[in-house]
Amino acid sequence: MRNFIGWLTKIDKTGFVKKAGEKASGLYEWAGDPKGAEKLEAIIEENTQTDED
C-alpha cells in the first residue's frame, strides 16, 4: 500500500492526492490512530519532496 500511495503522489500534478492524504490523516487522528496519521503524512511528504527536487 505504501508503494501505491507513493506512486500516486509522484504522478499527481494537481495536488489531489496530497489533499486527500491530508483528509485521510485527519480521519486517522479522529479515529484515535495518530501513528497511522503520521505514517500516511510521511509517505506523502517523502514522495512530494522527491518530485519537487
C-alpha positions as CSV (number, residue, x, y, z in Angstrom):
1,M,0.0,0.0,0.0
2,R,2.9,2.3,0.8
3,N,4.3,1.9,-2.7
4,F,0.9,2.6,-4.3
5,I,0.3,5.8,-2.4
6,G,3.9,6.9,-3.1
7,W,3.4,6.2,-6.8
8,L,0.1,8.1,-6.9
9,T,1.7,11.1,-5.2
10,K,4.5,11.1,-7.7
11,I,2.3,11.1,-10.8
12,D,-0.3,13.5,-9.4
13,K,0.3,17.0,-10.8
14,T,-3.0,18.5,-9.4
15,G,-2.3,18.1,-5.7
16,F,-5.4,16.0,-5.4
17,V,-3.6,13.0,-3.7
18,K,-1.9,15.3,-1.3
19,K,-5.2,17.0,-0.3
20,A,-6.9,13.6,0.0
21,G,-4.0,12.3,2.1
22,E,-4.4,15.3,4.5
23,K,-8.1,14.5,4.9
24,A,-7.3,10.8,5.5
25,S,-4.7,11.7,8.0
26,G,-7.3,13.7,9.8
27,L,-9.6,10.7,9.9
28,Y,-6.8,8.6,11.4
29,E,-6.4,11.2,14.1
30,W,-10.1,11.3,14.7
31,A,-10.3,7.6,15.0
32,G,-7.5,7.6,17.6
33,D,-4.7,6.3,15.5
34,P,-2.0,9.0,15.5
35,K,0.7,6.6,14.3
36,G,-1.4,5.8,11.2
37,A,-1.8,9.5,10.5
38,E,2.0,10.1,10.9
39,K,2.8,7.2,8.6
40,L,0.4,8.5,5.9
41,E,1.8,12.0,6.2
42,A,5.4,10.7,5.9
43,I,4.6,8.7,2.8
44,I,3.1,11.6,1.0
45,E,5.8,14.1,2.2
46,E,8.6,11.7,1.1
47,N,7.2,11.4,-2.4
48,T,6.2,15.0,-2.8
49,Q,9.7,16.2,-1.9
50,T,11.4,13.9,-4.4
51,D,9.1,15.2,-7.1
52,E,9.9,18.8,-6.3
53,D,13.7,18.3,-6.2
